[in-house]
């Protein structure tokens, strides 16, 4: 599974995909471009500090506005903003532009270039800490301002090392970011951070470390009071326990996550589908475990029975062993048949809805697709849950597949 790496620190915000983009001061990109186009190099050289400050802001607004619309323009205006801030010694403005340049190259998998810009941005924070000023911060920068930028950079550098498979270096920078989050009680940020760390350990099959990270993510999410982050951490724990073969624990967490996702179907569709896949896999694994355990117990019982029947002999002949094996295989086969028979009777409409549920469609999507109201679809779902004697959609679909209905 691809790492989420959603530690937002430096991900360029998708402000819009429309040409009608407006920044926080009500400007649109076209009008801003007309404004900055009047500034020739000669005019920039003669500009006052206040004029340069305004021009730098305009360049950075264009940088943000074009981040999702036009990569060439995004890069061009980022460089223009950086030219002014570097020349004037504005450390914070430079750090801002450098962060976005780092992310620009990060997204293009030019990791060496990204690291150069990220580290240069960190140097700007060192200058801020050493007493650098700007027209907007004549008294210098607060510790909070500096830490805010640093935590973003630490997280992004951690992500960078992560995708380069330099996990120890990634964890080093994640730890630095986490320390700043703890310092200010930024529990939501720490929840995202440790969820991503859990995802990293999952990819390297370090399940115990993943569980530890997800547990921290859950703790921070609970402290933050964010239900979505709580559900995500529970999903992570469910997945990790499933990989360890601890299906009861896995399903406990996955069911709890499903309770949240199911009540927010429209907003959390990607999480719903992912969580559903984990629940289905955990249920199938649980059934296989049950068959293996039961088979082992049956084997012990049969051996005891045959030993007694054969007058206490501890060694069986080939014929006797064959008889034991035949009985065992027949018993297991019966168990398998019993799990695939006695399928509940369902109507064509119920089967239609069941097929759509198995493909991950939500109640509103099913309602629209088959011209029913969402309330009617919910009623059908409840009927199916009762007919199959299951508690949620994941179990419903898994059982229907096992029974060969879908």
Backbone torsions as a table, in degrees:
resi	resn	phi	psi	omega
1	UNK	NA	134.9	-179.1
2	UNK	-68.3	136.6	179.4
3	UNK	-64.7	141.6	178.1
4	UNK	-73.0	-45.8	-177.3
5	UNK	46.5	51.3	-175.8
6	UNK	-91.8	27.9	-179.2
7	UNK	-75.5	55.0	177.9
8	UNK	-2.7	-10.6	-171.2
9	UNK	-39.1	-53.4	-174.7
10	UNK	-124.5	8.3	178.7
11	UNK	-67.0	129.2	-177.8
12	UNK	-66.9	125.5	-174.4
13	UNK	-68.3	131.6	176.8
14	UNK	-81.7	84.7	-174.6
15	UNK	-68.9	-36.5	179.6
16	UNK	-173.9	164.5	172.1
17	UNK	-119.8	20.8	-176.8
18	UNK	-113.2	149.1	176.4
19	UNK	-69.4	-9.5	-179.8
20	UNK	-87.1	19.8	179.8
21	UNK	-52.0	135.2	173.0
22	UNK	-127.9	134.1	177.8
23	UNK	-82.2	-176.1	-173.2
24	UNK	-68.3	-11.2	177.8
25	UNK	-104.4	9.7	174.9
26	UNK	88.7	4.1	178.7
27	UNK	-80.4	152.2	169.4
28	UNK	-111.6	168.4	-172.1
29	UNK	-64.0	-41.0	-178.7
30	UNK	-61.6	-46.0	-178.5
31	UNK	-67.3	-37.0	178.2
32	UNK	-64.9	-39.0	178.9
33	UNK	-65.3	-37.3	177.3
34	UNK	-64.9	-36.0	179.2
35	UNK	-65.6	-50.3	-175.1
36	UNK	-73.5	-22.4	-179.3
37	UNK	-65.3	-23.1	-179.5
38	UNK	-75.9	-12.0	-176.8
39	UNK	-91.2	98.0	175.3
40	UNK	-78.2	164.3	177.1
41	UNK	-56.0	-37.1	-179.8
42	UNK	-66.9	-40.1	179.9
43	UNK	-67.3	-36.7	178.9
44	UNK	-63.7	-41.2	180.0
45	UNK	-62.0	-30.4	-177.2
46	UNK	-96.2	-0.1	-173.8
47	UNK	-70.8	150.6	175.3
48	UNK	-77.7	168.3	179.0
49	UNK	-60.1	-41.6	-179.7
50	UNK	-64.9	-40.0	178.3
51	UNK	-65.9	-40.5	177.6
52	UNK	-65.2	-37.1	178.9
53	UNK	-63.2	-43.5	179.4
54	UNK	-67.1	-41.2	179.6
55	UNK	-64.1	-41.9	178.5
56	UNK	-61.6	-40.3	177.5
57	UNK	-62.8	-43.0	179.7
58	UNK	-62.5	-42.0	178.6
59	UNK	-61.6	-41.3	-179.0
60	UNK	-71.9	-31.5	173.8
61	UNK	-64.5	-41.3	177.6
62	UNK	-66.7	-37.3	176.6
63	UNK	-57.2	-48.4	-179.8
64	UNK	-68.7	-41.5	-178.0
65	UNK	-63.2	-36.6	-178.1
66	UNK	-91.8	1.6	-176.7
67	UNK	-58.3	-30.9	179.9
68	UNK	-110.9	-8.0	-174.0
69	UNK	-102.5	-39.2	-174.0
70	UNK	-152.2	105.9	-174.2
71	UNK	-65.5	-37.6	-179.8
72	UNK	-64.8	-43.5	178.8
73	UNK	-68.7	-38.0	176.8
74	UNK	-57.0	-48.3	-178.5
75	UNK	-64.8	-40.9	-177.7
76	UNK	-62.3	-49.4	-176.1
77	UNK	-73.4	-27.6	174.5
78	UNK	-64.9	-42.5	178.4
79	UNK	-65.5	-37.6	179.1
80	UNK	-65.8	-41.3	177.8
81	UNK	-63.8	-40.7	-177.3
82	UNK	-67.9	-34.9	178.7
83	UNK	-59.1	-42.8	-179.5
84	UNK	-70.6	-48.4	-175.4
85	UNK	-65.5	-36.3	177.5
86	UNK	-66.3	-45.2	-177.8
87	UNK	-63.7	-37.8	-177.6
88	UNK	-86.7	-9.6	179.7
89	UNK	76.5	28.6	179.9
90	UNK	-86.9	97.9	-171.3
91	UNK	-65.2	-42.3	-177.4
92	UNK	-67.5	-44.4	178.8
93	UNK	-63.5	-38.4	177.5
94	UNK	-64.9	-44.0	179.5
95	UNK	-59.3	-39.7	-179.4
96	UNK	-62.2	-49.1	-179.5
97	UNK	-66.3	-39.4	-179.7
98	UNK	-65.1	-37.6	177.4
99	UNK	-58.9	-45.8	-178.3
100	UNK	-70.2	-33.5	174.6
101	UNK	-65.1	-41.2	176.9
102	UNK	-59.5	-43.5	179.3
103	UNK	-67.4	-33.4	177.6
104	UNK	-58.2	-47.1	-179.6
105	UNK	-76.8	-30.3	175.8
106	UNK	-59.2	-45.0	-178.2
107	UNK	-66.0	-22.2	179.2
108	UNK	-98.6	11.6	177.6
109	UNK	60.5	27.5	172.9
110	UNK	-98.8	75.3	-167.3
111	UNK	-69.1	-34.4	178.6
112	UNK	-62.1	-44.2	179.0
113	UNK	-65.7	-41.2	179.0
114	UNK	-59.5	-42.9	-178.1
115	UNK	-65.2	-36.0	178.0
116	UNK	-60.3	-47.4	-178.2
117	UNK	-69.1	-39.5	178.2
118	UNK	-62.0	-43.7	-179.6
119	UNK	-67.6	-36.1	177.3
120	UNK	-65.1	-36.0	176.8
121	UNK	-65.1	-38.8	176.6
122	UNK	-62.9	-36.9	177.0
123	UNK	-62.3	-33.9	177.1
124	UNK	-63.7	-38.0	178.5
125	UNK	-67.4	-32.4	175.9
126	UNK	-63.8	-39.6	178.3
127	UNK	-67.7	-37.5	176.9
128	UNK	-61.6	-42.4	179.9
129	UNK	-67.5	-30.4	-178.5
130	UNK	-79.9	-2.6	175.2
131	UNK	115.6	11.5	178.3
132	UNK	-60.7	148.5	179.4
133	UNK	-127.8	174.2	175.9
134	UNK	-153.1	167.7	178.8
135	UNK	-57.7	-30.7	179.9
136	UNK	-88.6	-14.2	177.9
137	UNK	-133.4	66.0	-176.4
138	UNK	-64.7	-23.0	179.6
139	UNK	-93.5	7.1	-178.0
140	UNK	94.4	-179.6	-174.6
141	UNK	-104.5	145.3	179.6
142	UNK	-76.9	161.2	177.4
143	UNK	-60.8	-35.8	178.8
144	UNK	-64.3	-44.6	178.8
145	UNK	-58.2	-44.9	-177.7
146	UNK	-66.6	-45.9	-178.7
147	UNK	-65.4	-33.3	178.9
148	UNK	-61.2	-46.8	179.0
149	UNK	-67.3	-42.8	-177.7
150	UNK	-62.8	-43.2	-178.8
151	UNK	-61.4	-38.3	178.0
152	UNK	-63.7	-43.0	-179.4
153	UNK	-69.0	-41.5	178.0
154	UNK	-59.7	-43.1	179.5
155	UNK	-63.8	-42.2	-178.9
156	UNK	-69.0	-38.9	177.0
157	UNK	-66.8	-37.4	174.9
158	UNK	-59.7	-44.7	177.1
159	UNK	-60.7	-39.9	-179.3
160	UNK	-61.7	-49.5	177.9
161	UNK	-65.1	-31.0	179.9
162	UNK	-62.1	-50.8	-178.5
163	UNK	-70.4	-17.5	175.3
164	UNK	-88.5	5.1	178.8
165	UNK	62.2	28.3	172.7
166	UNK	-102.3	73.6	-170.2
167	UNK	-62.4	-43.1	178.7
168	UNK	-57.5	-41.9	178.3
169	UNK	-66.5	-38.7	178.2
170	UNK	-59.9	-46.4	-178.8
171	UNK	-64.9	-32.5	177.9
172	UNK	-60.8	-45.2	-178.7
173	UNK	-77.2	-33.9	174.7
174	UNK	-60.5	-39.7	-179.9
175	UNK	-63.6	-39.0	178.2
176	UNK	-64.4	-42.2	178.7
177	UNK	-64.6	-43.6	-179.4
178	UNK	-61.5	-35.5	179.9
179	UNK	-64.1	-39.1	178.5
180	UNK	-69.5	-40.2	178.0
181	UNK	-60.3	-41.5	178.5
182	UNK	-64.4	-38.7	-177.4
183	UNK	-57.2	-38.0	-176.7
184	UNK	-107.1	4.8	179.5
185	UNK	68.8	33.4	179.3
186	UNK	-84.1	77.0	-172.6
187	UNK	-67.5	-36.1	179.1
188	UNK	-62.6	-44.0	179.5
189	UNK	-62.5	-41.0	179.3
190	UNK	-68.3	-32.4	177.3
191	UNK	-63.9	-44.5	177.3
192	UNK	-63.6	-43.0	-178.9
193	UNK	-57.9	-51.9	-175.6
194	UNK	-73.2	-25.6	172.8
195	UNK	-63.8	-44.3	178.9
196	UNK	-64.6	-37.1	176.5
197	UNK	-63.6	-40.8	176.4
198	UNK	-60.4	-42.6	177.9
199	UNK	-61.4	-38.1	178.7
200	UNK	-63.4	-46.8	-179.8
201	UNK	-66.4	-31.1	177.4
202	UNK	-63.5	-39.2	-178.8
203	UNK	-68.4	-23.8	178.9
204	UNK	-100.4	10.9	178.4
205	UNK	61.7	26.1	175.0
206	UNK	-94.3	75.0	-169.1
207	UNK	-67.8	-35.9	178.5
208	UNK	-64.8	-42.4	177.8
209	UNK	-65.7	-36.9	178.5
210	UNK	-63.3	-44.6	179.9
211	UNK	-61.2	-42.6	178.7
212	UNK	-60.4	-42.5	-179.6
213	UNK	-67.5	-44.0	179.4
214	UNK	-63.2	-36.8	178.5
215	UNK	-63.7	-39.0	176.1
216	UNK	-66.3	-40.7	177.8
217	UNK	-59.7	-41.5	179.3
218	UNK	-65.6	-40.4	179.8
219	UNK	-63.6	-46.1	179.9
220	UNK	-66.7	-39.1	179.5
221	UNK	-64.6	-38.9	178.0
222	UNK	-64.4	-42.9	178.4
223	UNK	-64.1	-35.8	-179.9
224	UNK	-75.3	-19.2	-178.6
225	UNK	73.1	26.8	-179.1
226	UNK	-100.8	109.5	-174.3
227	UNK	-65.2	-35.3	179.8
228	UNK	-65.6	-45.2	179.4
229	UNK	-65.4	-34.9	175.7
230	UNK	-61.4	-47.4	-179.4
231	UNK	-63.2	-40.3	179.1
232	UNK	-62.9	-42.3	179.0
233	UNK	-65.1	-39.2	177.5
234	UNK	-64.3	-39.0	176.3
235	UNK	-61.4	-43.2	178.3
236	UNK	-62.3	-44.2	178.2
237	UNK	-62.7	-41.0	178.3
238	UNK	-60.3	-44.2	179.5
239	UNK	-63.8	-43.5	-177.4
240	UNK	-65.3	-44.3	178.8
241	UNK	-66.2	-33.6	177.1
242	UNK	-63.4	-42.4	179.2
243	UNK	-63.8	-26.9	176.5
244	UNK	-83.6	-3.6	-179.0
245	UNK	83.7	7.3	-179.8
246	UNK	-92.5	76.4	-169.3
247	UNK	-69.4	-33.0	-179.7
248	UNK	-63.9	-45.3	177.2
249	UNK	-64.2	-42.7	-178.9
250	UNK	-57.8	-50.2	-177.2
251	UNK	-66.7	-31.3	177.0
252	UNK	-59.3	-48.7	179.7
253	UNK	-70.0	-40.5	-178.4
254	UNK	-66.1	-37.5	176.4
255	UNK	-63.8	-40.7	-179.9
256	UNK	-66.1	-39.3	176.3
257	UNK	-65.5	-39.7	-178.9
258	UNK	-63.1	-32.8	178.7
259	UNK	-59.5	-40.1	178.9
260	UNK	-73.5	-50.8	-176.8
261	UNK	-58.9	-40.2	-177.3
262	UNK	-65.8	-26.7	178.7
263	UNK	-88.8	-0.3	177.7
264	UNK	-134.7	51.1	-171.9
265	UNK	-58.1	-44.6	-174.8
266	UNK	-65.4	-42.1	-175.2
267	UNK	-80.0	-32.8	-169.4
268	UNK	-113.3	32.5	-175.6
269	UNK	-55.8	-45.0	179.5
270	UNK	-60.4	-39.4	179.7
271	UNK	-69.2	-36.2	179.4
272	UNK	-60.3	-47.8	-177.6
273	UNK	-64.8	-42.5	-179.4
274	UNK	-64.7	-45.6	-179.5
275	UNK	-63.9	-38.6	178.1
276	UNK	-61.2	-42.1	178.7
277	UNK	-61.1	-41.6	178.7
278	UNK	-65.9	-41.3	179.7
279	UNK	-62.7	-43.4	179.3
280	UNK	-62.3	-44.3	-179.9
281	UNK	-64.0	-40.6	-179.9
282	UNK	-66.0	-39.4	178.8
283	UNK	-64.8	-42.7	179.2
284	UNK	-64.6	-41.2	178.0
285	UNK	-64.3	-40.1	-179.9
286	UNK	-61.8	-40.5	179.2
287	UNK	-66.9	-40.1	177.2
288	UNK	-63.6	-40.4	178.3
289	UNK	-62.4	-40.8	180.0
290	UNK	-61.7	-43.5	179.8
291	UNK	-64.4	-42.2	-179.7
292	UNK	-64.5	-44.1	-179.8
293	UNK	-64.5	-45.4	179.9
294	UNK	-63.0	-40.3	179.0
295	UNK	-62.4	-40.8	179.1
296	UNK	-63.6	-42.6	178.5
297	UNK	-65.2	-40.2	177.9
298	UNK	-61.6	-41.0	-179.9
299	UNK	-61.0	-43.5	179.5
300	UNK	-62.5	-46.3	-179.2
301	UNK	-62.0	-45.0	-178.8
302	UNK	-63.8	-39.6	178.6
303	UNK	-63.9	-40.5	178.2
304	UNK	-63.6	-45.1	-178.9
305	UNK	-61.2	-47.3	-178.5
306	UNK	-67.1	-33.9	178.3
307	UNK	-64.1	-43.1	178.6
308	UNK	-65.1	-44.7	-179.5
309	UNK	-61.6	-31.9	-177.2
310	UNK	-91.5	22.8	173.5
311	UNK	75.4	27.5	176.0
312	UNK	85.4	9.1	178.9
313	UNK	-66.6	134.4	178.3
314	UNK	-88.7	-20.3	-179.7
315	UNK	-108.5	133.6	180.0
316	UNK	-104.8	148.4	174.8
317	UNK	-75.7	171.2	178.7
318	UNK	-60.4	-39.6	-179.7
319	UNK	-64.2	-43.6	-179.4
320	UNK	-66.3	-39.6	176.9
321	UNK	-62.0	-40.0	179.6
322	UNK	-63.4	-38.3	178.7
323	UNK	-64.2	-42.9	178.7
324	UNK	-61.2	-46.5	-178.7
325	UNK	-61.8	-41.9	-179.3
326	UNK	-62.9	-45.2	179.4
327	UNK	-62.3	-43.3	-179.4
328	UNK	-62.8	-47.2	-179.3
329	UNK	-62.4	-39.3	178.9
330	UNK	-63.9	-40.5	179.7
331	UNK	-64.6	-45.3	179.6
332	UNK	-63.4	-40.6	179.6
333	UNK	-62.2	-40.5	177.4
334	UNK	-63.5	-38.6	177.6
335	UNK	-62.2	-43.8	179.7
336	UNK	-63.6	-40.8	-179.8
337	UNK	-67.3	-36.9	-179.1
338	UNK	-65.3	-26.8	180.0
339	UNK	-83.8	-10.7	-178.6
340	UNK	-118.3	14.4	176.7
341	UNK	-118.1	-179.0	179.7
342	UNK	57.0	42.0	178.4
343	UNK	-69.5	135.6	179.7
344	UNK	-64.8	150.5	178.1
345	UNK	-80.8	127.8	179.3
346	UNK	-129.6	153.8	-180.0
347	UNK	-81.0	168.8	178.1
348	UNK	-61.6	-39.6	179.0
349	UNK	-64.4	-41.9	178.2
350	UNK	-63.7	-39.6	178.3
351	UNK	-65.7	-38.6	178.1
352	UNK	-60.8	-45.4	179.7
353	UNK	-67.9	-38.0	178.3
354	UNK	-62.3	-41.3	177.3
355	UNK	-60.2	-43.8	-179.1
356	UNK	-67.8	-38.4	176.8
357	UNK	-62.1	-38.7	-178.7
358	UNK	-66.4	-21.4	179.5
359	UNK	-92.6	4.1	173.9
360	UNK	89.5	8.9	179.2
361	UNK	-72.2	145.3	179.1
362	UNK	-86.3	169.3	179.5
363	UNK	-57.6	-48.0	178.7
364	UNK	-61.4	-38.6	-179.8
365	UNK	-66.2	-40.8	177.9
366	UNK	-65.1	-43.8	-179.2
367	UNK	-58.5	-44.3	-179.8
368	UNK	-68.3	-38.4	-175.5
369	UNK	-69.8	-32.4	-176.8
370	UNK	-115.9	16.0	172.9
371	UNK	59.2	47.4	172.2
372	UNK	-122.3	164.5	174.5
373	UNK	-79.0	152.3	176.7
374	UNK	-56.7	-34.7	-179.5
375	UNK	-65.2	-38.1	178.9
376	UNK	-67.3	-40.7	178.5
377	UNK	-63.0	-41.6	177.8
378	UNK	-60.9	-38.2	179.0
379	UNK	-63.4	-43.2	177.2
380	UNK	-62.1	-40.7	179.5
381	UNK	-61.5	-43.0	179.3
382	UNK	-63.3	-40.3	177.8
383	UNK	-60.5	-43.4	-179.2
384	UNK	-65.2	-39.5	178.9
385	UNK	-61.5	-39.7	179.4
386	UNK	-69.0	-44.0	-177.7
387	UNK	-61.9	-38.4	-177.3
388	UNK	-92.2	-3.2	178.5
389	UNK	56.5	50.7	178.4
390	UNK	-128.0	167.8	-173.4
391	UNK	-106.0	-13.2	-178.8
392	UNK	-152.9	172.4	-174.8
393	UNK	-65.1	-38.5	-179.1
394	UNK	-59.8	-45.7	178.8
395	UNK	-66.1	-38.1	179.0
396	UNK	-58.7	-50.4	-177.6
397	UNK	-66.7	-40.8	179.7
398	UNK	-60.8	-44.8	-178.7
399	UNK	-68.1	-38.5	179.4
400	UNK	-63.1	-37.8	177.2
401	UNK	-68.0	-42.7	178.8
402	UNK	-60.9	-34.2	-179.4
403	UNK	-84.2	-2.5	178.1
404	UNK	75.3	18.5	-179.0
405	UNK	-78.5	-34.3	177.9
406	UNK	-127.4	NA	NA
